[in-house]
Amino acid sequence: MRKILFTLLLGFLSQISFSQQAIIRNPQIAEMVGEVSADSLKKYIYELTSFNSRHTLNTNTENGMPAAQRYVLSKFQEWAKASNGRMSAEIEEFITPGDGRRIKEDAKVANVVATLKGTNPDDNRVFIVSAHLDSRNRDVMDAEGAAPGANDDGSGVALVMELARIMAKTEFSATILFVAFTGEEQGLKGATYLADKAKEQGWNIEAVLNNDIVGNSESSGTLIKNNTQMRVFSETIPLAEDERAASIRRYTNADNDSKSRQLARYIKEVGERYVDQMEVKLIYRSDRFLRGGDQTPFMRNGYTAVRMSEMNENFIHQHENVRVEDGIQYGDLPEFMDFEYLRKVSAVNLASAASLANSAYMPQDVQIDVRGLSNHSILLWKAPQTGKVKGYYVLMRETSSSMWEKKFFTTETNLTLPYSKDNYFFAVQSVAEDGEESLPVFPSPLTR
């Protein structure tokens, strides 16, 4: 009897051991994550909401959008001093044509951009962390009425500012852009301008992390209070998909494996690795139901982009005029924000952006061999064209799983696994010499 109990105990302990997962954090990234300050974020928010309105069409140079843009620029320039010349900042003006809807006539608008140049001359990748600076009240065309925009999207801009402050002091292989867009509420004008400029000039944008409404942890209506979850929205079928890509997607059943979906999984894995008490929820939509954000123009141009957002939105404090009605305070005011929650969302962004900007280039020509029937799966790929790698991870998950479940490390450019490709999905990512992982690449079928 004792022998049976001992055997059962060993089996139980072995199951516990098997379920354990090692959390390995890069000390440099962990240190930066630890620098993210709720107090700093709160200070930015109160500064941003001190301007009467940040409406896109507000032209008040002392208390409107131009003044807010100069404020963000001044902070970028202040922090650039610690970058040894690697960071520069500007207000980039452009004309957005009248559309007869939310832009009645041609208007001059601007994005505020800080560029942290990568230190590797052979690395032309660009990573963007963004939010929108403009605010609104109930009437989207009211350019003069008070529109504090604390959470929508002062929270995202504060996050972008905090990352610029911290990351300016550190060298990264790739270039990072910190962007405060204008014109989101008027039709994604600032993001469209930058996405089109990037496409025209051939920028190698590998990922866009767009943050919109990320500073509140209590929902209206349902009264849910939770500061331990955030959402990442990612497109299912790519907006820029051509017929050839659509054919491959249908052939491989890769509807849940767009590049944006791979980025979302990456953010979940890395964010939860570095940020305690935060669960990153993957939302299988490009944005909230029938709504959109500044990631959309980038996806439309074929770039990998996601939207970060709080888990529980409060619509009493979103797109509402500041007022008290039936004893309820309406309006997007800073006193209704959760700055500790915003700190954690900011930290998830920082960990993800830092990991990506020092990651290896993605493997090239990733394929899965389907030339014969087999219960093994053969993955083949080529080394990245740029940069050194110490090896690769082949990722595997069951077809019903949202996240990668196993990682197989190899220093070769092929791997045969005793798992049927009928029952699992696979991907391959490069591993840099310091351990940072690239975005995963879903394989194309090798048929001949």
N, C-alpha and C positions, 0 to 999 in steps of 0.2 A: 504493500500500500504506500509506504514511504517512497519507494522507487518511482511509483506512478505519479505521486504528488511532485516529486523533484523534477521529473521529466516535464510535467505540465508547467511548472514554474520556469524552467529553462526556456520552454517555448514561448511563454508570456514575455519574459525578459528580452528574448531575441526579437519579438515583434516590436517592443518598445524601442530597442536599439535601431531596428530597421527604419522606424518612422522618424527618427531624429534627423534633423537637417542642419548641417554646418552653415553658419552665417559668417562669411569672410568679407570684411570691409577694407577697402583701400584706405589707409590712415589719412592720406591727404584729402580725399573726398569726405571722409568722416569728420575731419577737422573743419572743413568748409561748411558742412551741414550744421555743425554745432555753432557756427557763427550767426546763423539766421536768427534774427531778433524780432520778437513780437513787439517790443517797444519801438524799434526802428520802423516797422511796418505801420504801426499806429501813428507815428509822427508823420509819415508820408501821407497817410489817408487824411489826417486833419489838415495838412497843408493843401492837398488837392481839393478838399471840400470847402476850403476858405474862399475859393473863387466862386462868384455867384452862379456862373454857368459855364460848363465846358462843351456846350452845344457846338457841333461842327461849324455852323454858320454864324456863331457869335464872334463879333469882331472887336469886342471891347479889349483894348490893349492893357488895361489896368486891372480888370476884374473878370475877364472872360477867357476864352480859349487861347488867344495869343499869350496871355500872361501865364497860363498853366503850362503851355509848351516851353516857355522860357525857364520856368521853374524846373521842369524835368531835365531840360538841357543843362542847366547850371549844376544839377546834382551829378549827371553823367560826367561833365567836365571836371568837377571836383574829384570824383573817384578815379578818373583817367590819370591823374597825377601819380598814382601808385602803380601804374602799369608799365613804367619805363618806356613810354612812347608807343605801346602796343594798342592802346585804346584811344579812339577818337570819337567825337560826337557831333551831330548836326541836326538842324531842323530842315528837312527836305521838303520844300514847297512844290506844289504842282497844281494844275488847273483840272478840276473835275467837271465834265460837261453837264449842263442842265439836262434832267431826264423827265421834266414835266411832272414829277411825283414828289420826291423828297429833296431834290435839288432843282429848284424852279428855274434857275439860270446858271450859267457858267460861274463857278466859284473857286477861289484860291483856298486850298486847304494844305495841310502839311502833316508829315510823320516826324516823330522825334526818334532818331536812330543812334545807338552807340555801337561801334564796331570794335570787337576785341580780336585783333589779328592773330592767327595761328603762328606758331614759331617754326613749323616745319615747312620749308619752301616748296616741298614736293606734295604737300597736302592742300588741295584746293577745295576741300569740303566746307560747306557752310551749314551751321545749325542756328535756328532762329527760336528765340523765346519771346513771345509777344503778348500784347493785350491792347485794348482800345481805350484811348484817353477821353474820347467824347462821352458826354452824358446827355440825358433827356428827361423830361417829365412826361405826363400823360399825352400831351399833344406833341408829337414828334417834330412838328414844324415850329414850335415855340422856341426861338433862339434867344430870348431875353429873360424869360421867367427863371426863377431859382431852380437849379437842377444840380444838387450836390454830388450825385453819382458816387457815393461812398463805396458801395459794393459792385455796382454795375457802371463802369468797370474800374473804379478806383482801386479795388482790391487786386485786380490783375496787373495794373500799372505799378502799384506798390511792390508787388512780387517781382516784376521785371527790374525795378530799381534796386531792390535788395540783392538780387542775383548779380547785377552789374557791380554793385559796391563790393561784394565779396570776391567775385571771380576776377575782377580787374587785377588783383594782386598775384594771380597764378598764371603760369604758362600752360597753354594747351596746343596740341598739334594742329587742330583745325580752327577755323574762324567761327566766332559766335557773334550773332547780332541780337541786341536787346532793343526791341521796337515797341514804341507806343503809337499805335495807329490812330488816325483821325477818320471819321466818316463811317464808322461801323453802323451806327444807328440810322444813317441816311442811305445805306445800301452797300456796305463793305467797301467803301471808296478807297481808303488808304491801303488796305490789304490788296485790293485789286491792282492798284498802281504798282506796289512793290512786287507782287507775283508776276505781273506782266513785264516789268523791268528785268526781273531775274531771268525769265524765259527768253526775252529778247537778247540779253547779254550772255546767256549760256551759263548762268551760275550753277554750280554743283551743290544744290541744296539737298542735304540728305534727310533732314527732319525739321518739322515746324511744330513747336510746342506752344499752342495758343491757349491763353488763360482768360476766361471770361466768367465773372461772378464766382469768386472762389473764397469769399471771406465770411460767410454766414453758416451757422450750424443748426439753425432752428427753422422748421418749416411752418408756413402759414396753413391754416385749415386743419391739418392733421396734428400739428403741435409736436412733431417729433423733434427731439433734441439729441444730436449725435455729432461729436467732433472727431470721430475716429474713421470716417469713410469719406472718400471723394470719388468723382466719376471721371473716366476718360472715354470720350466718344471717338469712334473710328469708323470709317466707311467700310461697307461690306463689298459691294461691287464698285470699283473705282470710277469716279466721274470721267476720267480721261481714258478709260479702257477702249482700245480699238478692237476690230473684229478678230484679229489674230490672237490677241490676249484673251478675249472672251472665249474663243474656241479652246484654248489651253485650259482656262479656268473650268469650263464645263467638262472637259475631258478628264481633268484631275480632281474634280469636285472640290476646288479650292475657294469656294465661296466665303469661307471663314478665314482666309489667309492672304488678304490684301496686304500691301506694304504698310498701310496705316494700321492695320490690325496687328502686324508684327511689332510696330513701334509701341502700340498700346500695351502689348504683353511685356515688352522690354521695360516700359515705365513701371508697370506693376511689379515686376521682379526686382528691379533696381531700387525703386522707391521704397518698397517694403523691406528691402535689405538694410537700408540706411535710416529709415524714419520709424521710430517706435510708435506704437499705438495709432497706426494709420493703415487702413485697408484701401487699396486702389481697386475700385469696381470697374470692370470692363462693360461698357454699354455698346451693344452692337447696333449703333446708329451713327451717322456722321455728325448729328447734333440732336438737340432735344426735338420732340415730336413736332414736325412741320415748322421748325425754326432753323436758324443758321447763324454762323459766326465767321470770324476772319480767317479761319482755316480753309474755308470753302474755295476762295480764289486760287489758293495754292494747290489744292486737290484737283481743281478744274484744269490747272496747267501741268498736271502729272507729277506733282511733288508729294512726298509723304508727309502728312499733317494730321494732327489730332486736336481735339478740344478738351481742355481740363475745366471742370466745373464742380461746384459744391454738390454734395449729395442731396441736400434738402433746401429747396429754394423758398424764399419768403416773398410772396407777391404783394404784400402790403408795403414792402419797402423796395419795390422794383417798378419802374415806369409809372410812378405815382407823384402827383404834386405834393409838396410838403404842406400838411394841414392836419388838424385834429377834427375828426368826424365821429360822432357818437362815442366820444371818449377814447377813440383809437388814434394813435399817432401814425400818420402815413408819411411816406417819403423815404428816399434812400439816404439815410443819415448814419454817420459813423457810430453813434451810440448803440446801434443794433447789430454791430458786427462782433465776431468772435476772433480776436487777434491771435490767440494761441492756435486756433484752427488754421488761420491764414499762415501762421509760421510753419505748420506742418505741411500744408500744400506747397508752400514755397520751397521747403526742404526737399520734397519729392521732385520738384522741377530741377533744383540744383543738382541733386544726385544724378538724375537722368542726363542732364545737359553735360555735366562734367565727365561722366562715363562715356558718353557718345563722342565728345570732342577729343578725348584721348584714346579712343578705341582704334583698333585696326580697321583698315578698309574691308569691306565685305568681300567674301569669296566670289569668284567669277564663274560663270557658266555652270551653275549647280544643276545637276541632273540626277534622275533616278532611273535605273535601267529597267525597262519593261519589255525587253526583247525576248524574254522567255518566261514560262510559268515556273514559279518558285515560291517556297515559303520563306526564303531569305529576301532581304532588301539590300540592293547595292546602290550606294550613293557615290557620285563622282563629282569633282569640281576642280577648278584651277585656282592657283594662289592669287591673291590680290595683285593688281598691277603696280600698286604703290605701297610702300611701307613693309616692315618686317613683322612676321608673326611667329609665335612660338608653337602654334598648333591651331586646332579647330575643334569645335563642339558640333557633333551631330545630335540634333534635338529630336525627340520622339514624344508623341502623345496619342492616346486613343482618339478615334474620330469623334467621340462624344464629349471630349474634354476641351475646355476653353484655354488651358495653359499647358505649356510643355511640361512633361512629367519626368523624362529622363534625359540626361546629357552624357554623351559618350565622347571622351577626349581622344584625339589622335594627332600625330604629327605628319601623317600622310595626307594625300589629297584624294583619298577614297576610303570607304569603309563598307564592309559587308556585315549586316546584322541579322541574327536569326529571328527576325520578326517579319510577319507578312505585311507587305505594302497594302494588302486588301483591308487590314485591320487597324492600321496606324497612319498618321501623318508624320512627315519628317521635314527638317530644315537644317541648314548648316550656317554656322557663324564663325568668323575668325576670332582668334584670341591674341591680343597684343602681348608684347614681351612682359609688360607690367601687369597683365591679367585682365585688362579691360576688354569687354566683348563687343563685337560689331552687332549691328542689327541682323537678325536671322534672314536667310534667303530661302524661300520655298522652291523646291526643285521642279524643273521642267522634265517631261518624259523623254528618255533616250530610246528612240524606237528603231533606229537602224545603225 
